[in-house]
């Protein structure tokens, strides 16, 4: 009989906690990780709404301890890159492994995720957490890496006017990382308590009606809705860059003619580099603990999901190990 574990299971849009999920057996090249803590992400919420036809264990933001794996990481705290790739397809050979044609994605595509007592990932995907980084901070490594991906794709200069549209979980991290470039940064949002967190770090915050059309070189859209996209697009100067950093559950309506006339560059952006994310956490150049709004045990995960969907809520954590 296989060993069983508790996990958050999604099937046919129904979310529940099961005690009968088999503990995964790591194949060659992979490690077994005992999950300590995991964060509920907007993508997890969108999956429950049908963003992608996924069945299995949700969750991809985690910190855990390696129970089975290479000697170099055995017994150590780790976080993990969520795309498990083949290394052989055209995308992998071309240096685009996050677009591997055969990839599985932790808690999203054909691979059970982190809202469970155990998970498996390739050893190559795992990063050891520095001793000075707390479990709470380490749980933010994956979304912080995603925030840093913007700077891998778009060169941001100190003289650039940059707008972040959205004051939610990812918007907060994006704003903190962009602020480190010295750019002329503004963040637009609807929740004063969230904007106050940014203002406390000397990041300029504005309301939507205060955004000057055509005044920005770069706009980052973090809301995942038509209104946020339209605001970001209108804020850009001709030949500006619009970074789409949201998971869109439905169809997006956009002014395509204006994209052409203004010669805008649209950049899709998702996963990012873990090493610099962990370095920022270790050096305390970003502050993630104030973004934690609630904690729930794994057994009470559905209540955690409900909490995470309330207006104004930032990060909700599931305590597992």
Secondary structure, 3 states (H helix, E strand, C coil): CCCEEEEEEEECCEEEEEEEEECCCCCCCEEEEEEEEEEECHHHHHHHCCCCCCCEECCCEEEEEEEECCCCCCCCEEEECCEECCCCCHHHHCCCHHHCCCCEECCCECCCCCCECEEEEEHHHEEECCCCCCHHHHCCHHHHHHHHHHHHHCCCCCCCEEEEECCCHHHHHHHHHHHCCCCEEEEECCCHHHHHHHHCCCCEEECHHHCCCCCEEEEEECCCCHHHHHHHHHHEEEEEEEEECCCCCCCCCCCHHHHHHCCCEEEECCCCCHHHHHHHHHCCCCCCHHHEEEEEEHHHHHHHHHHHCCCCCCEEEEECC
